[in-house]
Amino acid sequence: MVSPVRPRVALAVDAAELWRAVPGVLRTPTVARRLHRLGFDDLESYLRDRYVDQRASLQAIARELSACSRETVLRALHAYQIPQREWRTPRRYRSAPAEVPPPPCGHLPDGTPYYAPLGTLEYDEDLQRVRCHLCARWMRWVNHTHLATHGWTQEEYLEAFGLSWGRALHTPELAEHRRTWMRGALATDPRLREGLAMGQERARRGQLVALSPRRPPPLETRLHVKEGQRSDATLALHRKRREAAVARQLREEQEDAAAHGFVDFPSYWRARRTAGWTLVQIGRELGRHDPWIRLAMAHVEGRAHLTPEEAEHAHTTRRRAALAAAEQRARELGFATLSDYLVERRGRGWGQKRTALELGVGFKMVRAALLLCGLEPIPVVRPSMPRSRRTG
C-alpha cells in the first residue's frame, strides 16, 4: 500500500484556497486546455470522474495530463480532499487466492511440515502457479520476500526441500518473460554483453568451478537422473545410439576385410582363426582394441569369449611365438640356442629383467624360458618398507 503524501499547505476552506493548494504544474494554461478537450471545466471534476468513478490509476491520470508525475496527482487529490484508494497488486501479478492448506506431505527433521513433494517444485498448468512448500500457497514466484514471512532464506529453502542450487522458484511463463527481457537487454546494453563474455571465459577456464562451494547433488538432480534413465525418450535415445554403434562396427569390419583382400569380414575371420591366430594377433593386424575384436567375434561366431580349451591353446600359441622370437634374438647375438644364451647370461649374473630387455620379450616369458632350460629363476627380492611408514 502506497503511503499517502501529505499536502505541503493546510487544507483549504474555499475555492480560491483549494486552487492555490493544487501543485503549480497542474495550474498552467496547458493543463486547462487539455481538461477542456477532455470535456471537463476544472481539475476537481476531472479527478473525481477519472479517479473516483472510473477508478483510473494515478499513473494513468498522470500520463493523460502529460504534465506531471504520479506524486503530483496524489498531492492534487489531497488538496481537493479526495480520499485515496487502497492500492492493490495488479491481477496479473497477484497471487492466487488463499486456500485451506491440504494435509502436509511430511515433516522435515526439525518438525516443519511441507505441502509439496521433496525434490520438485510443484506446478499447476491451469492456475499457472507454483506451490510454496511451507504454506501451500499457489504463487507466480516464491521469492525472497515471501520466504522472509516464514523466516527462511532462499538458500535454506533450496537445501531443505532438495531443490537444485540454481533453481528458479517461479513459473515457466515468468521464466519465458524474463528470458525475453534478458535477450533484449543483451541486444541493447554493451556492458551486459561484456560482463556475460567475461563470465563465459571464466567458466571455460574452470575458475567458476574453483570458486563454487562443493555440494552434494540435491534430491531434484538425483530424481531427474532416475526419471531420465526410465523414460521412453531416454530408452529410445540409447537404442538409437546402440544401432548407430553396430552399424559403424559393421562398416569398419567390411573396410578392414577389404584392406586385407577378403570379400567380407567373416571370410577374413575364419581364415585367421583356421590358421591358428589368436585374438591378440588379429587385433594387432587390424589395429583394433580388445572390445572391438570381441564384438566382431560375436558378429561372426555368436559369442564374445573363448572356451577354456581355446584360451589354453591361445596362451600356448603366444608362448611359442615369444620363445621363437627369443630364440631368433639369441642367434642374432651369436648363440646357437636360447639355452646357451641363458646359461651364459646367468653366469655373468644377469637377472630376468635385464635379460628380457635384451631379448625384447616380457619378464614372465624369460622366467618360462629358464624353467624350460632347467634353470632356476632368480627370486625377486622386494625392498622392505621402513617400519615408520609401515605402521604409519
C-alpha positions as CSV (number, residue, x, y, z in Angstrom):
1,M,0.0,0.0,0.0
2,V,1.3,3.4,-1.0
3,S,1.7,5.7,2.0
4,P,-0.3,8.9,1.4
5,V,1.6,12.1,0.7
6,R,0.7,14.9,3.0
7,P,0.0,18.2,1.3
8,R,2.6,20.9,1.7
9,V,-0.1,23.5,2.6
10,A,-3.0,23.4,5.0
11,L,-6.4,22.2,3.7
12,A,-8.3,25.0,2.0
13,V,-11.7,26.2,3.1
14,D,-12.9,27.9,-0.2
15,A,-12.4,27.5,-3.9
16,A,-9.6,30.0,-4.1
17,E,-7.7,28.4,-1.4
18,L,-8.3,24.9,-2.9
19,W,-7.0,26.2,-6.2
20,R,-3.9,27.6,-4.6
21,A,-3.3,24.2,-2.8
22,V,-3.1,22.4,-6.1
23,P,0.5,21.9,-7.3
24,G,1.6,24.6,-9.6
25,V,2.3,22.2,-12.5
26,L,-1.4,21.5,-12.7
27,R,-2.5,25.1,-12.7
28,T,-1.0,26.0,-16.1
29,P,-3.0,27.0,-19.2
30,T,-1.7,23.9,-20.9
31,V,-3.4,21.6,-18.4
32,A,-6.6,23.8,-18.6
33,R,-6.8,23.4,-22.4
34,R,-6.2,19.6,-22.0
35,L,-9.0,19.4,-19.5
36,H,-11.3,21.4,-21.8
37,R,-10.6,19.0,-24.7
38,L,-11.5,16.1,-22.4
39,G,-14.8,17.7,-21.6
40,F,-14.1,19.0,-18.0
41,D,-14.4,22.5,-16.7
42,D,-12.0,22.2,-13.8
43,L,-9.4,19.8,-12.4
44,E,-11.6,18.7,-9.4
45,S,-14.4,17.4,-11.6
46,Y,-11.8,15.6,-13.8
47,L,-10.2,13.9,-10.8
48,R,-13.5,12.9,-9.2
49,D,-14.7,11.4,-12.6
50,R,-11.5,9.6,-13.5
51,Y,-10.2,8.6,-10.1
52,V,-13.4,8.0,-8.1
53,D,-16.0,7.0,-10.7
54,Q,-13.8,5.3,-13.4
55,R,-11.2,4.1,-10.9
56,A,-8.3,5.1,-13.1
57,S,-4.8,4.7,-11.6
58,L,-2.6,7.6,-10.6
59,Q,-0.1,6.6,-13.3
60,A,-2.9,6.6,-16.0
61,I,-4.1,10.1,-14.9
62,A,-0.5,11.5,-14.9
63,R,0.0,10.0,-18.4
64,E,-3.2,11.6,-19.6
65,L,-2.4,15.0,-18.3
66,S,1.2,14.6,-19.6
67,A,2.5,17.3,-17.4
68,C,3.1,15.7,-14.0
69,S,4.1,12.7,-12.1
70,R,2.2,10.2,-10.0
71,E,3.1,12.1,-6.8
72,T,1.8,15.4,-8.2
73,V,-1.6,13.8,-8.9
74,L,-1.6,12.4,-5.4
75,R,-1.0,15.9,-3.9
76,A,-3.8,17.2,-6.0
77,L,-6.2,14.6,-4.6
78,H,-5.3,15.6,-1.1
79,A,-5.8,19.3,-2.0
80,Y,-9.3,18.6,-3.1
81,Q,-9.9,16.2,-0.1
82,I,-10.5,13.2,-2.4
83,P,-9.8,10.0,-0.4
84,Q,-7.1,7.8,-1.7
85,R,-8.0,4.2,-2.7
86,E,-6.2,1.3,-1.2
87,W,-3.5,0.2,-3.6
88,R,-3.7,-3.4,-4.8
89,T,-1.4,-5.5,-6.8
90,P,-2.5,-5.8,-10.5
91,R,-4.3,-9.1,-11.2
92,R,-1.6,-10.4,-13.5
93,Y,1.0,-10.1,-10.7
94,R,-1.4,-11.1,-7.9
95,S,-1.0,-14.5,-6.1
96,A,-3.9,-16.9,-6.3
97,P,-6.4,-16.6,-3.5
98,A,-5.6,-18.3,-0.3
99,E,-7.0,-21.7,0.1
100,V,-7.3,-24.1,3.0
101,P,-3.9,-25.8,3.1
102,P,-4.0,-29.6,2.2
103,P,-2.7,-32.2,4.6
104,P,1.1,-32.0,4.8
105,C,3.1,-34.4,2.6
106,G,5.5,-34.9,5.5
107,H,7.7,-33.2,8.1
108,L,11.3,-32.1,8.0
109,P,13.7,-33.5,10.6
110,D,13.1,-30.3,12.8
111,G,9.3,-30.9,12.6
112,T,8.4,-28.3,9.9
113,P,5.5,-29.6,7.8
114,Y,5.8,-29.3,4.0
115,Y,3.0,-29.4,1.5
116,A,4.7,-30.3,-1.8
117,P,6.9,-33.3,-2.7
118,L,10.6,-33.1,-1.9
119,G,13.0,-32.6,-4.8
120,T,10.4,-30.8,-7.1
121,L,8.7,-27.5,-7.5
122,E,5.0,-28.4,-7.9
123,Y,3.4,-26.5,-10.9
124,D,-0.3,-26.2,-11.8
125,E,-0.8,-25.6,-15.5
126,D,-4.4,-24.3,-15.1
127,L,-3.5,-21.7,-12.5
128,Q,0.0,-21.2,-13.9
129,R,1.3,-21.1,-10.4
130,V,3.9,-22.9,-8.3
131,R,3.2,-24.1,-4.8
132,C,5.2,-23.0,-1.8
133,H,6.4,-25.9,0.3
134,L,5.9,-24.0,3.6
135,C,2.4,-22.7,3.3
136,A,0.9,-24.5,0.2
137,R,0.0,-21.2,-1.5
138,W,0.0,-21.1,-5.3
139,M,2.2,-18.2,-6.5
140,R,3.9,-17.0,-9.6
141,W,7.2,-16.6,-7.8
142,V,8.3,-17.9,-4.4
143,N,10.7,-15.1,-4.0
144,H,12.8,-14.0,-1.0
145,T,10.1,-11.6,0.2
146,H,7.6,-14.3,0.6
147,L,10.2,-16.6,2.2
148,A,11.1,-13.9,4.7
149,T,7.5,-14.0,6.0
150,H,8.2,-17.6,7.0
151,G,11.6,-16.7,8.4
152,W,13.5,-18.5,5.7
153,T,16.1,-17.6,3.1
154,Q,16.2,-18.9,-0.4
155,E,19.4,-20.9,0.3
156,E,17.8,-22.6,3.3
157,Y,14.6,-23.3,1.2
158,L,16.5,-24.9,-1.6
159,E,18.6,-27.0,0.7
160,A,15.8,-28.1,3.0
161,F,13.5,-29.3,0.1
162,G,16.2,-30.9,-2.1
163,L,15.9,-28.4,-5.0
164,S,18.8,-27.6,-7.3
165,W,21.1,-24.7,-6.2
166,G,20.4,-22.7,-9.4
167,R,16.7,-23.5,-9.3
168,A,14.3,-20.6,-10.3
169,L,11.4,-20.6,-7.9
170,H,8.9,-19.2,-10.4
171,T,6.5,-20.4,-13.2
172,P,7.7,-21.2,-16.7
173,E,5.7,-18.2,-18.0
174,L,7.6,-15.8,-15.8
175,A,10.8,-17.5,-16.8
176,E,10.0,-17.0,-20.5
177,H,9.1,-13.4,-19.8
178,R,12.4,-12.8,-18.0
179,R,14.3,-14.7,-20.8
180,T,12.8,-12.4,-23.4
181,W,13.7,-9.3,-21.4
182,M,17.2,-10.5,-21.0
183,R,17.6,-11.1,-24.7
184,G,16.5,-7.6,-25.4
185,A,18.9,-6.2,-22.7
186,L,21.8,-8.2,-24.2
187,A,21.0,-6.8,-27.7
188,T,21.0,-3.2,-26.4
189,D,23.4,-3.0,-23.5
190,P,27.1,-3.5,-24.4
191,R,28.1,-3.5,-20.8
192,L,25.9,-6.5,-20.2
193,R,27.4,-8.3,-23.1
194,E,30.9,-7.6,-21.9
195,G,30.1,-9.0,-18.4
196,L,28.5,-12.1,-20.0
197,A,31.6,-12.7,-22.2
198,M,33.8,-12.3,-19.1
199,G,31.8,-14.9,-17.2
200,Q,31.8,-17.3,-20.0
201,E,35.6,-17.0,-20.3
202,R,36.0,-17.7,-16.6
203,A,33.7,-20.7,-17.0
204,R,35.8,-22.1,-19.8
205,R,38.9,-21.8,-17.8
206,G,37.3,-23.6,-14.9
207,Q,37.6,-20.6,-12.5
208,L,33.9,-20.7,-11.6
209,V,34.1,-24.3,-10.6
210,A,37.0,-23.5,-8.3
211,L,35.1,-20.6,-6.7
212,S,31.8,-22.5,-6.2
213,P,31.5,-24.5,-3.0
214,R,31.5,-28.3,-3.2
215,R,28.0,-29.6,-2.5
216,P,26.4,-33.0,-2.9
217,P,23.9,-33.4,-5.7
218,P,20.5,-32.3,-4.5
219,L,17.4,-34.6,-4.4
220,E,16.0,-32.9,-7.5
221,T,19.0,-33.8,-9.6
222,R,19.0,-37.4,-8.4
223,L,15.3,-37.7,-9.2
224,H,15.8,-36.3,-12.7
225,V,18.6,-38.8,-13.4
226,K,16.4,-41.7,-12.3
227,E,13.5,-40.4,-14.3
228,G,15.7,-39.9,-17.3
229,Q,17.0,-43.4,-17.1
230,R,13.5,-44.8,-17.1
231,S,11.8,-42.5,-19.5
232,D,10.8,-43.7,-23.0
233,A,12.7,-40.9,-24.6
234,T,16.0,-41.9,-22.9
235,L,15.5,-45.6,-23.8
236,A,14.8,-44.6,-27.4
237,L,17.9,-42.5,-27.5
238,H,20.0,-45.4,-26.1
239,R,18.5,-47.7,-28.7
240,K,19.3,-45.3,-31.4
241,R,22.9,-44.9,-30.3
242,R,23.3,-48.6,-30.0
243,E,22.0,-49.2,-33.5
244,A,24.4,-46.5,-34.8
245,A,27.4,-48.1,-33.0
246,V,26.5,-51.5,-34.5
247,A,26.3,-50.0,-38.0
248,R,29.6,-48.3,-37.5
249,Q,31.2,-51.6,-36.3
250,L,29.9,-53.5,-39.4
251,R,31.2,-50.8,-41.7
252,E,34.6,-50.9,-40.1
253,E,34.7,-54.7,-40.3
254,Q,34.0,-54.6,-44.0
255,E,36.6,-51.9,-44.6
256,D,39.3,-53.9,-42.7
257,A,38.4,-57.1,-44.6
258,A,38.6,-55.3,-47.9
259,A,42.0,-53.8,-46.9
260,H,43.4,-57.4,-46.4
261,G,42.0,-58.8,-49.7
262,F,38.8,-60.5,-48.4
263,V,35.3,-60.2,-49.7
264,D,33.7,-59.8,-46.3
265,F,34.8,-59.9,-42.6
266,P,33.5,-63.4,-41.8
267,S,35.8,-64.8,-44.5
268,Y,38.8,-62.9,-43.1
269,W,37.9,-64.0,-39.5
270,R,37.6,-67.7,-40.4
271,A,40.8,-67.6,-42.4
272,R,42.8,-66.2,-39.5
273,R,41.2,-68.4,-36.9
274,T,41.8,-71.5,-39.1
275,A,45.5,-70.5,-39.3
276,G,45.7,-70.5,-35.5
277,W,45.8,-66.8,-35.0
278,T,44.8,-65.5,-31.5
279,L,42.5,-62.6,-30.8
280,V,45.6,-60.5,-29.8
281,Q,47.3,-61.2,-33.2
282,I,44.1,-60.3,-35.1
283,G,43.7,-57.1,-33.1
284,R,47.4,-56.1,-33.8
285,E,46.9,-56.8,-37.5
286,L,43.8,-54.7,-37.7
287,G,44.9,-52.1,-35.2
288,R,41.8,-52.6,-33.1
289,H,41.3,-52.8,-29.3
290,D,40.1,-55.9,-27.4
291,P,36.4,-54.8,-27.0
292,W,36.2,-54.2,-30.8
293,I,37.6,-57.6,-31.5
294,R,35.3,-59.4,-29.2
295,L,32.2,-57.6,-30.7
296,A,33.4,-58.7,-34.1
297,M,33.8,-62.2,-32.8
298,A,30.2,-62.0,-31.6
299,H,29.0,-60.9,-35.0
300,V,30.8,-63.9,-36.7
301,E,30.7,-66.7,-34.2
302,G,27.8,-65.6,-32.0
303,R,29.9,-65.4,-28.9
304,A,32.4,-62.9,-27.5
305,H,34.6,-65.2,-25.3
306,L,36.8,-68.2,-25.9
307,T,36.2,-71.6,-24.4
308,P,38.8,-72.8,-21.8
309,E,40.4,-75.1,-24.4
310,E,40.7,-72.2,-26.9
311,A,42.1,-69.9,-24.2
312,E,44.7,-72.5,-23.3
313,H,45.6,-73.0,-26.9
314,A,45.9,-69.3,-27.4
315,H,48.1,-69.0,-24.4
316,T,50.3,-71.8,-25.7
317,T,50.5,-70.3,-29.1
318,R,51.5,-66.9,-27.7
319,R,54.2,-68.5,-25.6
320,R,55.6,-70.5,-28.6
321,A,55.7,-67.3,-30.7
322,A,57.5,-65.4,-27.9
323,L,60.0,-68.3,-27.4
324,A,60.6,-68.4,-31.2
325,A,61.3,-64.6,-31.2
326,A,63.7,-65.0,-28.2
327,E,65.5,-67.9,-30.0
328,Q,65.9,-65.7,-33.1
329,R,67.3,-62.9,-31.0
330,A,69.7,-65.2,-29.2
331,R,71.0,-66.4,-32.6
332,E,71.5,-62.8,-33.7
333,L,73.6,-62.3,-30.6
334,G,75.9,-65.2,-31.6
335,F,74.5,-68.1,-29.7
336,A,73.5,-71.5,-31.1
337,T,70.4,-71.9,-29.0
338,L,68.4,-70.0,-26.5
339,S,69.6,-72.3,-23.7
340,D,73.2,-71.4,-24.4
341,Y,72.3,-67.7,-24.2
342,L,70.5,-68.1,-20.9
343,V,73.4,-70.1,-19.3
344,E,75.9,-67.6,-20.4
345,R,73.9,-64.6,-19.1
346,R,73.2,-66.4,-15.9
347,G,77.0,-67.0,-15.5
348,R,77.6,-63.3,-15.8
349,G,75.0,-62.6,-13.1
350,W,72.2,-61.1,-15.3
351,G,68.7,-61.1,-13.9
352,Q,65.4,-61.8,-15.6
353,K,64.6,-58.1,-16.2
354,R,67.9,-57.3,-17.9
355,T,67.6,-60.5,-20.0
356,A,64.1,-59.6,-21.0
357,L,65.1,-56.2,-22.1
358,E,67.9,-57.6,-24.3
359,L,65.7,-60.3,-25.9
360,G,62.7,-58.0,-26.4
361,V,60.2,-60.2,-24.6
362,G,58.3,-60.0,-21.3
363,F,59.6,-60.7,-17.8
364,K,57.3,-63.7,-17.4
365,M,58.5,-65.2,-20.8
366,V,62.1,-65.1,-19.6
367,R,61.0,-66.9,-16.5
368,A,59.2,-69.6,-18.5
369,A,62.3,-70.0,-20.8
370,L,64.6,-70.5,-17.8
371,L,62.3,-73.2,-16.5
372,L,62.2,-74.9,-19.9
373,C,66.0,-74.9,-20.0
374,G,66.2,-76.4,-16.4
375,L,67.5,-73.2,-14.8
376,E,66.0,-71.9,-11.6
377,P,64.8,-68.3,-11.9
378,I,66.4,-65.8,-9.6
379,P,63.9,-64.9,-6.8
380,V,62.8,-61.3,-6.8
381,V,63.6,-59.6,-3.5
382,R,61.4,-56.6,-3.0
383,P,62.8,-53.8,-0.8
384,S,61.1,-53.8,2.6
385,M,59.2,-50.7,3.7
386,P,60.5,-48.8,6.7
387,R,58.7,-49.6,9.9
388,S,57.7,-46.0,10.4
389,R,55.9,-45.9,7.0
390,R,54.5,-49.4,7.5
391,T,52.9,-48.6,10.8
392,G,52.2,-45.0,9.7
